[in-house]
């Protein structure tokens, strides 16, 4: 009850300054050139589409029991501030650190103790500036779709996740274009008959069926263009 909202930051990925028209022709090689983080290929593409922050919003909803209208995503190119919690009295606590996946991985392994890390130490004087801006939901619709899936609930997040997984790997294999990723996700979400309170068996079946249908759409080149 003391938390007013939480803010999750993202770098904006390699395409944060691109116009939507420019995104039509970007390649997987372009998308894998993340400006601040070194991650695996799948999550790097999710970062380029901002879908990774959509996943984190859904995770925050379930982990902390906070409503979606109190979960905010902001662009932060320096990737120094990773999250913020705003309390009802106006006080804000932020988690900062150099953008290095070894830091959270190490803490996950040693929780709740912290040990000396070989990662680069944070020097705010050297960093100098920290910038923040609103994400463009039209240019990066995956973030919007994740919020929609999370709010509607039921089996829709499973559909969104499964379609994204197939689309990302197809993009990495040069089978589809970058903007086909959100197009495929939108198509699969639109065609899904929502099960509001699914059993685990139903969730797994929805995941399997969505992946199968998404693969068929890619193979038959039937992705509907916006």
Secondary structure, 3 states (H helix, E strand, C coil): CCEEEEEEEECCCCCCCCCHHHHCCCCHHHHCCCCCCCCCHHHHHHHHHCHHHHHHHHHHHHHHCCCHHHEEEEECCCCCEEEEEEECCCCEEEEECCCCHHHHHHHHHHCCCCCCCCCCCCCHHHHCCCCCEECCCCCCHHHHHHHHHHHHCCCHHHHHHHHHHHHHHHHHCCCCCHHHHHHHHHHHHHCCCCCCCCCHHHHHHHHHHHHHHHHHHHHHCCCCCC
